Amino acid sequence: MTVLHLADEGEAADLAAFLSRLLHYDRSAAVRLQAAGTALAVFGRPPSFEVLTIRAVRLAKPYENGLDVTLDVTVSAGELLESVDETAATAAVPGAVTGPPWAGVLPPRGGWRAEPGLPAPERLRALVAASVAEFRSRTEELEPGARTRAELDRIGREIWSRTVAGTGLPVRAVHAAQSLGFLRGADQGLFSSGSWLRLRTPYGSVAVRRAGVGALGLSVR
């Protein structure tokens, strides 16, 4: 069994929290793990937000049992969570699963450049709160007969597809960052590479394809 030795108990706790949040939105969630040396990237896709989420995890040492160079596997998020030992700061990599379509199309590894215009963190958090309040208000105002799943989805798409201050970043990406515990502190940045935008924080990143931009920067691996 492949064992990941995480940098410390805090890294183990943060990984467990990330996996728990993904499972809150999808009990059968899968995650793609990519590691080299002492860096591990955990990719997920909470279906409610239609974005890719990335949690970077520091490893204390390279993984064991014959994986000398890299690790790249898609596994069950639930099984990975069950294997996390916070006290020992370890996690056992479960058996591979057939990856969902998103797992084969990831943001590029490099070529990211900073994009201007991202509002301050407190404004981003306020934007999410205002958007949630608007969704709740508009849906509560619907007549009972009009409160259909199709209408709720339409209102949700209208609100969450809006872009943040002309940056092209959809509000749903900021909502995902907030919901997954990434939108903390004061150090957030917006980056682009080809058709991708990435909201990066010290606690994780959210990546999304930009509407109307071609497939430059698409990474299938």
C-alpha positions as CSV (number, residue, x, y, z in Angstrom):
1,M,0.0,0.0,0.0
2,T,1.3,3.5,-0.9
3,V,1.6,5.6,2.2
4,L,1.8,9.4,2.1
5,H,3.8,11.0,5.0
6,L,2.3,14.5,5.4
7,A,4.4,17.3,6.7
8,D,2.7,17.6,10.1
9,E,-0.6,17.1,11.9
10,G,-1.9,20.4,10.6
11,E,-1.5,19.3,7.0
12,A,-3.3,16.0,7.8
13,A,-6.2,17.9,9.4
14,D,-6.4,20.4,6.5
15,L,-6.5,17.5,4.0
16,A,-9.2,15.8,6.0
17,A,-11.2,19.0,6.1
18,F,-11.0,19.5,2.4
19,L,-12.1,15.9,1.7
20,S,-15.0,16.2,4.1
21,R,-16.2,19.4,2.4
22,L,-16.1,17.7,-1.0
23,L,-18.0,14.8,0.3
24,H,-20.6,17.1,1.7
25,Y,-21.5,18.0,-1.9
26,D,-21.0,14.6,-3.4
27,R,-20.9,11.5,-1.2
28,S,-19.4,9.5,-4.1
29,A,-16.7,12.2,-4.9
30,A,-13.5,11.2,-6.5
31,V,-10.2,13.1,-6.3
32,R,-7.2,13.0,-8.5
33,L,-3.8,12.9,-6.7
34,Q,-0.6,14.2,-8.3
35,A,2.6,14.2,-6.4
36,A,6.3,14.6,-7.1
37,G,8.9,14.8,-4.4
38,T,7.4,16.4,-1.3
39,A,4.4,18.2,-3.0
40,L,1.0,16.7,-3.4
41,A,-1.9,18.3,-5.3
42,V,-5.4,17.0,-4.7
43,F,-8.0,17.9,-7.4
44,G,-11.8,17.7,-6.9
45,R,-14.9,19.0,-8.5
46,P,-17.9,19.8,-6.3
47,P,-20.9,19.4,-8.6
48,S,-22.8,22.4,-7.2
49,F,-20.2,24.8,-8.3
50,E,-18.9,23.5,-11.7
51,V,-15.3,24.4,-10.9
52,L,-12.1,22.5,-10.2
53,T,-10.7,22.8,-6.7
54,I,-7.1,22.2,-5.8
55,R,-5.6,21.6,-2.4
56,A,-1.8,21.6,-2.1
57,V,-0.5,19.4,0.6
58,R,3.1,19.3,1.9
59,L,4.7,15.9,2.4
60,A,7.4,15.2,4.9
61,K,9.1,12.8,2.5
62,P,8.4,11.1,-0.8
63,Y,5.8,8.4,-0.8
64,E,6.7,4.8,-0.3
65,N,6.5,1.4,-2.0
66,G,8.1,1.7,-5.3
67,L,6.8,5.1,-6.5
68,D,10.2,6.7,-7.0
69,V,9.3,9.6,-9.2
70,T,5.7,10.6,-9.4
71,L,2.2,9.7,-8.2
72,D,-0.8,10.2,-10.4
73,V,-4.0,8.4,-9.6
74,T,-7.8,9.0,-9.2
75,V,-9.3,7.6,-6.0
76,S,-12.4,7.7,-3.9
77,A,-12.4,10.8,-1.7
78,G,-14.3,8.9,1.0
79,E,-11.7,6.1,1.1
80,L,-8.9,8.5,1.2
81,L,-10.5,10.4,4.1
82,E,-10.9,7.2,6.0
83,S,-7.2,6.5,5.7
84,V,-6.1,9.9,7.0
85,D,-4.4,9.5,10.4
86,E,-4.1,13.0,11.8
87,T,-2.0,12.0,14.8
88,A,0.5,10.1,12.7
89,A,0.3,12.6,9.8
90,T,-0.1,9.9,7.2
91,A,-2.6,8.8,4.6
92,A,-2.8,5.6,2.7
93,V,-3.6,5.9,-1.0
94,P,-6.7,3.8,-1.9
95,G,-7.1,1.7,-5.0
96,A,-7.6,3.6,-8.2
97,V,-11.1,4.2,-9.5
98,T,-12.4,4.9,-13.0
99,G,-12.0,8.7,-13.1
100,P,-14.9,11.0,-13.9
101,P,-14.5,13.0,-17.2
102,W,-13.2,16.1,-15.4
103,A,-10.2,14.2,-13.9
104,G,-8.7,13.9,-17.4
105,V,-8.8,17.6,-18.1
106,L,-6.8,19.6,-15.6
107,P,-5.5,23.2,-15.6
108,P,-1.9,23.6,-17.0
109,R,1.0,23.2,-14.6
110,G,2.7,26.4,-15.6
111,G,2.4,29.6,-17.6
112,W,0.3,31.4,-15.0
113,R,0.3,35.2,-15.0
114,A,-1.2,37.6,-12.5
115,E,-4.5,39.3,-13.5
116,P,-5.5,42.7,-12.2
117,G,-8.8,43.8,-10.7
118,L,-9.5,41.2,-8.0
119,P,-11.4,42.9,-5.2
120,A,-10.0,42.8,-1.6
121,P,-10.8,39.7,0.4
122,E,-13.4,41.3,2.5
123,R,-15.2,42.5,-0.6
124,L,-15.1,38.9,-2.0
125,R,-16.6,37.5,1.1
126,A,-19.3,40.2,1.1
127,L,-20.1,39.4,-2.5
128,V,-20.7,35.8,-1.7
129,A,-22.9,36.7,1.3
130,A,-24.9,39.1,-0.9
131,S,-25.3,36.6,-3.7
132,V,-26.5,33.9,-1.2
133,A,-29.0,36.4,0.3
134,E,-30.3,37.3,-3.2
135,F,-30.8,33.7,-4.1
136,R,-32.7,33.0,-0.9
137,S,-34.8,36.1,-1.3
138,R,-35.8,35.5,-4.9
139,T,-36.6,31.9,-4.4
140,E,-38.7,32.6,-1.3
141,E,-40.7,35.2,-3.3
142,L,-41.8,32.6,-5.8
143,E,-45.3,31.3,-5.7
144,P,-45.5,27.7,-4.5
145,G,-46.5,26.5,-8.0
146,A,-43.5,28.3,-9.6
147,R,-40.9,27.0,-7.2
148,T,-39.8,24.3,-9.5
149,R,-36.3,22.8,-9.8
150,A,-35.9,24.3,-13.2
151,E,-36.8,27.8,-11.9
152,L,-34.4,27.5,-8.9
153,D,-31.6,26.4,-11.3
154,R,-32.3,29.3,-13.6
155,I,-32.1,31.8,-10.8
156,G,-28.9,30.1,-9.5
157,R,-27.3,30.2,-12.9
158,E,-28.1,33.9,-13.3
159,I,-26.6,34.8,-10.0
160,W,-23.5,32.6,-9.9
161,S,-22.6,33.1,-13.6
162,R,-22.1,36.9,-13.0
163,T,-18.4,37.9,-13.1
164,V,-16.4,39.6,-10.4
165,A,-15.6,43.2,-11.1
166,G,-14.9,42.7,-14.7
167,T,-12.2,40.1,-14.1
168,G,-14.1,37.3,-16.0
169,L,-14.1,35.2,-12.8
170,P,-17.6,33.9,-12.2
171,V,-19.1,34.5,-8.8
172,R,-19.6,30.7,-8.4
173,A,-15.8,30.3,-8.2
174,V,-15.6,32.7,-5.3
175,H,-18.6,30.9,-3.7
176,A,-16.8,27.6,-4.1
177,A,-13.6,29.0,-2.5
178,Q,-15.7,30.3,0.5
179,S,-17.6,27.0,0.9
180,L,-14.4,24.9,0.8
181,G,-12.6,27.0,3.4
182,F,-10.2,28.6,1.0
183,L,-11.3,32.2,1.3
184,R,-9.6,33.1,4.5
185,G,-7.0,35.7,5.4
186,A,-5.8,38.5,3.2
187,D,-3.6,36.8,0.6
188,Q,-5.6,36.0,-2.5
189,G,-4.7,36.4,-6.2
190,L,-6.2,35.9,-9.6
191,F,-4.1,34.2,-12.3
192,S,-4.7,33.1,-15.9
193,S,-3.1,30.6,-18.2
194,G,-4.6,30.1,-21.7
195,S,-8.4,29.5,-21.2
196,W,-8.2,29.0,-17.5
197,L,-8.6,31.4,-14.6
198,R,-7.4,30.5,-11.1
199,L,-8.3,32.1,-7.8
200,R,-5.4,31.2,-5.6
201,T,-5.2,31.4,-1.8
202,P,-2.8,29.9,0.8
203,Y,-5.5,27.3,1.6
204,G,-6.3,26.1,-1.9
205,S,-7.3,27.2,-5.4
206,V,-10.3,27.2,-7.6
207,A,-9.9,27.0,-11.4
208,V,-12.4,27.5,-14.1
209,R,-12.5,27.8,-17.9
210,R,-13.2,31.2,-19.2
211,A,-16.3,31.5,-21.4
212,G,-15.6,32.3,-25.0
213,V,-11.9,31.4,-24.8
214,G,-10.5,28.5,-26.9
215,A,-8.8,25.5,-25.6
216,L,-5.3,27.0,-25.3
217,G,-3.7,25.8,-22.1
218,L,-5.9,22.7,-21.9
219,S,-4.0,20.0,-20.2
220,V,-5.2,16.4,-20.7
221,R,-3.1,14.0,-18.7
